[in-house]
Amino acid sequence: MPLKRFKTGIAGTTKFVDEAKIWVKAGDGGKGCVSFGRGKFIPKGKADGGDGGKGGDILLSGDPHLSTLLEFSFPGHFKAENGEPGGKRKRSGRRGADFVIRVPMGTTVKDVETGALIQDVTAEEQKCVVAKGGKGGRGNARFTSSTNPSPSRAGEGQKGEQRRLSLELKLLADVGLIGYPNVGKSTLMARISSARPKIADYPFTTIIPNLGVAKSGEFSQFVVGDLPGLVEGAHRGAGLGVRFLRHIERTNLVIHLIDISDPCCSDPIENFRSVNRELEAFSVSLLDKAQLVALNKIDLKHVRGRIQELKERFEAMEIQLFPISALTGEGVEDLMREVIHRVEEGRERGLERV
């Protein structure tokens, strides 16, 4: 079944931002009211002051139409509405309006001071409270007693929570493209989807992750992420470092591209192992993800001549090698059939991108 291509939002984004810090302040509770109604045999009148309204909460909500934390590039301050004071005749003050901050799905929220994880926003319209509004103060009607029907005190509203938050975006993709710089990940991305990442013949042309959606048949589709190339020491920040590695964490399957087109390139098996060492050094769990290995650029004569040799070497490691040319499309359908099979198999087992 021919592979259909669909556009997606990230590839056309002018600037991709996947980290941000913001300051949030929930609303303060309204002050309780001191008020006295007229009452028989009560010189000061009977206390009838109402309670103050609760301050508004700060919430985060997942938005499928957002794909970057760009709007949080500069230190943002977000404040919810305060609760209104209580009124006469036991009227309660109005509750402060909540403030909802919309973030891309896949955003991890942490407290800057403690480093504690507050929420992982992974679903559309998923809402979480990150700062609670203060309770409203009690009006003087709450303090009446048989011996004191006219108390002249009321409660002050509680202060709303305030905190600094760290936002970190990890892309929600079914499949991630990994490998050394300039091995053809962007070309393969353009081949299987309508995303148009930057393609050039020098390393690190992909400096931001790109997303695309590929579909085969009537229902089978998957989200694929073209992730910036790896270099040795990436887990320590070399190259694009952890800015690349963390986006693999949510994928269930990775396509590992190998390129031997450069006569001076090192042993492809060692390149394969080197990339996996970087994955392991960043997080051991990354090695648990299924990998499909593809030998790219077989349209070149000297690469095609080594297909059988490399197939045998990878098979000795119990790894199937898919020879492809992302440029011409040769072998890509075979690779994509296996990708779709693995993705659907994972869905049947109930796997989610976590």
C-alpha positions in Angstrom: 0.0 0.0 0.0 1.6 3.3 -1.1 2.7 5.6 1.8 0.7 8.8 2.0 2.2 12.0 3.3 0.7 14.5 5.6 1.8 17.9 6.8 2.3 18.7 10.4 2.9 21.8 12.5 6.5 21.6 13.8 8.4 21.4 10.5 7.1 24.8 9.5 7.9 26.5 12.8 10.4 29.3 12.5 11.8 28.8 16.0 11.6 25.7 18.2 11.9 26.2 21.9 11.8 23.2 24.2 12.8 24.7 27.5 11.4 27.6 29.5 10.9 29.0 33.0 7.9 30.9 34.2 6.7 32.5 37.4 3.1 31.9 38.5 1.0 33.4 41.3 -2.4 32.2 42.2 -5.1 34.7 43.4 -5.3 35.8 47.0 -8.5 35.0 48.9 -10.9 38.0 49.5 -11.2 39.6 52.9 -14.1 38.7 55.1 -16.6 41.5 55.7 -17.4 43.2 59.0 -21.0 44.2 58.8 -23.9 44.6 61.3 -27.6 44.2 60.6 -30.3 45.7 62.7 -31.5 43.4 65.4 -33.9 43.8 68.4 -32.1 44.2 71.8 -28.7 44.2 70.0 -27.2 47.6 70.3 -24.6 47.2 67.6 -26.8 45.2 65.3 -26.3 41.5 64.5 -23.2 40.5 62.6 -24.0 39.7 59.0 -20.7 40.1 57.2 -20.1 37.5 54.4 -17.0 35.5 53.5 -14.4 36.5 51.0 -14.2 34.7 47.7 -11.5 32.1 47.0 -8.5 33.3 44.8 -8.3 31.8 41.3 -6.0 28.9 40.6 -3.2 28.7 38.0 -3.7 25.7 35.7 -1.8 24.2 32.8 -3.7 22.6 29.9 -2.5 20.4 27.0 -3.0 22.0 23.5 -2.6 19.8 20.4 -2.2 22.9 18.2 1.0 24.0 20.0 4.4 22.4 19.2 6.9 24.7 20.9 7.4 26.7 24.1 8.2 29.8 22.0 5.8 32.1 23.8 7.6 31.4 27.0 11.0 32.4 25.6 11.2 35.4 27.9 10.5 35.1 31.6 6.8 35.0 31.9 4.7 36.1 34.9 1.2 34.7 35.1 -1.2 35.8 37.8 -4.8 34.6 38.6 -7.5 36.9 39.8 -8.0 37.6 43.5 -11.2 36.7 45.3 -13.5 39.6 46.1 -14.2 40.7 49.7 -17.4 39.5 51.4 -20.4 41.8 51.5 -23.3 42.7 53.8 -26.2 40.4 54.6 -23.9 37.4 54.5 -23.1 37.8 50.8 -20.0 35.9 49.9 -17.4 37.6 47.7 -17.0 36.4 44.1 -14.4 33.7 43.4 -11.4 34.8 41.5 -11.2 33.6 37.9 -8.7 30.8 37.2 -5.8 31.5 34.8 -5.2 28.7 32.3 -1.8 28.4 30.6 -1.9 26.4 27.4 1.2 24.3 26.7 2.1 21.7 24.0 1.3 18.1 24.8 4.4 16.4 26.0 5.4 19.2 28.4 6.9 18.2 31.7 6.4 20.7 34.5 8.8 20.9 37.5 9.2 23.1 40.5 12.4 25.1 40.0 13.3 25.3 43.7 12.8 21.7 44.6 13.1 20.0 41.3 10.0 18.0 42.0 7.9 16.8 39.1 4.5 18.5 39.2 2.8 17.2 36.1 3.5 15.5 32.8 1.0 17.0 30.2 0.4 14.3 27.6 -3.2 14.5 26.7 -5.4 17.0 24.9 -7.3 19.3 27.4 -5.6 17.6 30.3 -5.6 20.2 33.1 -3.5 20.4 36.2 -3.4 22.9 39.0 0.2 24.2 39.5 -0.7 26.9 42.0 -3.7 27.0 44.3 -5.7 30.1 45.1 -6.0 31.3 48.7 -9.1 30.6 50.7 -11.4 33.6 51.4 -11.5 35.1 54.8 -14.5 34.4 57.0 -17.0 37.3 57.5 -17.9 38.4 61.1 -21.1 36.4 60.8 -19.0 33.3 61.2 -17.7 34.4 64.6 -21.1 35.0 66.4 -21.9 33.2 69.6 -24.6 33.3 72.2 -22.5 35.6 74.3 -21.2 37.7 71.4 -23.8 38.2 68.6 -21.9 41.2 67.2 -18.2 40.3 66.8 -16.2 43.0 65.1 -13.5 40.8 63.6 -13.3 39.0 60.2 -10.7 36.8 58.6 -8.1 38.0 56.1 -8.0 36.0 52.9 -5.1 33.5 52.5 -2.3 34.3 50.0 -2.4 32.4 46.8 0.6 30.0 46.0 3.4 31.4 44.0 6.3 29.4 42.5 8.8 29.2 39.6 8.2 26.5 37.2 10.4 24.8 34.7 8.8 23.6 31.4 10.5 21.0 29.3 9.0 19.7 26.0 9.6 16.2 24.9 8.0 15.4 21.5 5.2 12.9 21.3 6.3 10.8 18.3 5.6 7.1 17.7 8.9 6.8 15.7 12.2 8.6 16.1 14.9 8.9 13.5 18.4 8.7 15.0 22.0 8.4 13.9 25.1 10.4 13.3 24.9 13.9 11.7 24.3 13.9 7.9 23.3 10.3 7.5 20.0 11.3 5.7 17.4 11.5 8.5 15.9 14.7 7.1 15.8 13.2 3.5 14.0 10.2 4.8 11.6 12.4 6.8 10.8 14.4 3.6 10.3 11.1 1.7 7.8 9.6 4.1 5.8 12.7 5.1 5.1 16.2 3.9 7.2 17.8 6.5 10.0 19.7 4.9 13.0 19.8 7.2 16.2 21.6 6.1 18.4 19.3 3.9 22.0 20.0 3.1 25.3 18.2 2.6 26.9 19.4 5.9 26.5 18.1 9.5 23.8 19.5 11.8 21.5 20.8 9.2 18.7 19.7 11.6 19.1 21.8 14.7 15.5 21.4 15.8 13.3 18.3 16.0 10.7 18.0 13.1 7.5 16.1 13.2 5.7 14.4 10.3 2.7 12.1 9.9 2.8 9.1 7.6 -0.2 7.0 6.6 -0.5 3.7 4.9 -3.9 2.3 3.9 -7.1 3.6 5.4 -6.2 3.8 9.1 -2.6 3.0 9.7 -0.6 6.1 10.5 2.2 7.1 12.8 4.0 10.3 13.9 7.7 10.3 13.1 10.2 12.7 14.5 13.4 13.8 12.7 15.8 14.4 15.6 19.1 16.3 15.4 22.2 14.1 14.9 24.2 12.5 17.6 28.0 12.8 18.3 30.1 11.1 20.8 29.7 12.7 24.2 26.1 13.9 23.5 24.9 12.7 26.9 27.4 15.3 28.4 26.1 18.0 26.1 28.4 17.7 23.1 26.9 18.7 19.8 23.2 19.2 20.5 23.5 17.0 23.5 20.6 16.3 25.8 18.4 18.7 23.7 18.3 15.8 21.2 18.4 12.9 23.6 15.4 13.8 25.7 13.1 13.8 22.6 13.7 10.0 22.1 12.3 9.2 25.6 8.6 9.3 24.5 9.1 7.3 21.2 8.3 3.6 21.2 10.4 2.7 18.1 13.5 4.3 16.6 14.9 4.0 13.1 18.7 4.0 13.3 20.2 5.2 10.1 23.7 4.1 9.1 25.8 5.9 6.4 29.0 4.4 4.8 29.1 6.7 1.8 32.1 8.5 3.0 35.2 6.4 2.3 36.8 7.8 5.4 34.0 6.9 7.7 34.7 4.6 10.5 33.4 1.1 10.9 29.5 1.2 10.6 29.2 -1.4 13.4 31.2 0.8 15.7 29.1 3.8 14.7 26.0 1.9 15.6 27.4 0.9 18.9 28.7 4.5 19.6 25.2 5.9 19.1 23.7 3.3 21.4 26.3 4.0 24.1 25.2 7.6 24.1 21.6 6.5 24.5 22.5 4.2 27.4 24.6 6.9 29.1 21.7 9.3 28.9 19.1 6.8 30.1 19.3 3.0 30.3 15.6 2.9 29.4 16.4 4.2 25.9 18.1 0.9 25.1 14.8 -0.9 25.8 13.2 0.8 22.8 12.8 -1.3 19.6 15.3 -0.3 16.9 15.2 -0.8 13.2 18.6 -0.4 11.5 18.7 1.1 7.9 21.7 1.4 5.7 21.1 4.6 3.7 22.4 5.9 0.3 22.4 2.5 -1.5 21.9 4.6 -4.7 25.7 5.1 -4.5 27.7 2.3 -6.2 30.3 1.7 -3.5 27.6 1.6 -0.8 25.5 -0.9 -2.8 28.5 -3.2 -3.2 28.7 -3.6 0.6 25.1 -4.5 1.3 25.6 -8.2 1.6 28.7 -7.9 3.8 27.0 -5.5 6.2 23.8 -7.6 6.3 25.8 -10.6 7.4 27.6 -8.6 10.0 24.4 -7.2 11.5 22.7 -10.6 11.3 25.5 -12.0 13.4 24.4 -9.5 16.0 20.8 -10.7 15.5 19.8 -7.4 13.8 18.0 -7.1 10.5 19.4 -4.5 8.2 17.2 -2.6 5.8 19.1 -1.2 2.8 17.4 2.0 1.6 17.9 5.1 -0.4 16.1 8.0 1.2 16.9 10.1 -1.9 15.4 7.7 -4.6 12.9 5.8 -2.3 14.4 2.4 -3.0 13.8 0.0 -0.1 11.8 2.7 1.8 8.5 0.8 1.4 9.9 -2.4 2.9 11.2 -0.4 5.9 7.9 1.4 6.4 5.9 -1.8 6.3 8.0 -3.1 9.2 7.6 0.3 11.0 3.8 0.2 10.7 3.8 -3.5 11.8 5.8 -2.6 14.9 3.7 0.5 15.7 0.4 -1.4 15.4 1.8 -4.3 17.4 2.7 -1.8 20.2 -0.7 -0.3 20.1 -2.3 -3.7 20.4 -0.3 -4.3 23.5 -1.5 -1.0 24.8 1.8 0.8 24.7 1.7 4.5 25.1 4.3 7.2 24.5 5.5 7.9 28.1 
